[in-house]
Amino acid sequence: MSFVESYSADWVKIYFTLNFSLLTLGAAELGFINDAMLALEINTKCIYFHRVDPKVIKGRVHYARIFKEGDNTCQANGLGYLRPDGASGVTMQTIKLGKNCFPNSYGKAAHEMMHALGFPHEQVRPDRDSYVSVAPESSFKTKNDFYQFEKRKYGQYIMSNTFFKENPYDFYSIMHYSLDDPTHFFLKNTAKSTKTILLKEMFKSKVKTMFVGQRSSLTCGDIKKLNFVYGDCKNKPKSELKSASSSRLKVSCPNTKTG
């Protein structure tokens, strides 16, 4: 499901909070968090981020709490809208961004924000077997490690049959994992040649493997998926985010008009 349960406004307002724990990050890291939200805003037709104070949130509101938990944690706690827990009707999606989530770009932050917006990893698509092969479950360290690669079913999350017809597999998506596991983060085998993901034979000469798993920028495929899920809006407000040099975050895609 998408970030909001349902919506009929002229734009999709994504409520978020920035926790005080982020103050331990440097200016560059905080800038990348802003850039991630801004890139999602300026490259889509409907998405609009609005900062709120969690102390005054009332009514049926779903918001994203962005905070730091250790230096190495880069994680969203779910995909899309989470059902309300309790009488308040308020639900919270958490996005954890540590200092090491920012290797000179906004990409890892945007990756986690796209999870919060409802998007799973690209390599778990139900049609992935036509494009890649994934190492068997027995080769992964834990069940949770394998879960990051486990193929999903049609109809799970935002992945309808129509979604796949309109949005082809994107090897370079910001939601795709790299082919290698160089730090042996997921796999038991520590051999350098061990791969978590293998390209199907027909794509080996066509795909630039160095860019699979990139976290530099949204792709046109990412943007198309976002617009497919969140619609075609009118009267989108001016961004509330810091927007110095926002043009550098704009992705040039054919036949795509964004807000």
CORNOR-V924540 format. One record per run of one state. SS is the DSSP state (A for helix, B for strand, O for the rest). FROM is the first residue (numbers start at 0). LEN is the number of residues. If there is no record, write none. Layout:
SS FROM LEN
SS FROM LEN
//
This chain:
O 0 11
B 11 7
O 18 1
A 19 5
O 24 2
A 26 16
O 42 4
B 46 5
O 51 2
A 53 3
O 56 5
B 61 6
O 67 6
B 73 3
O 76 14
B 90 7
O 97 1
A 98 3
O 101 5
A 106 10
O 116 5
A 121 3
O 124 3
A 127 3
O 130 1
B 131 3
O 134 2
A 136 3
B 139 1
O 140 2
A 142 5
O 147 13
A 160 6
O 166 13
B 179 1
O 180 6
B 186 1
O 187 7
B 194 1
O 195 1
B 196 3
O 199 1
A 200 3
O 203 5
A 208 3
O 211 8
A 219 11
O 230 15
A 245 4
O 249 10
//
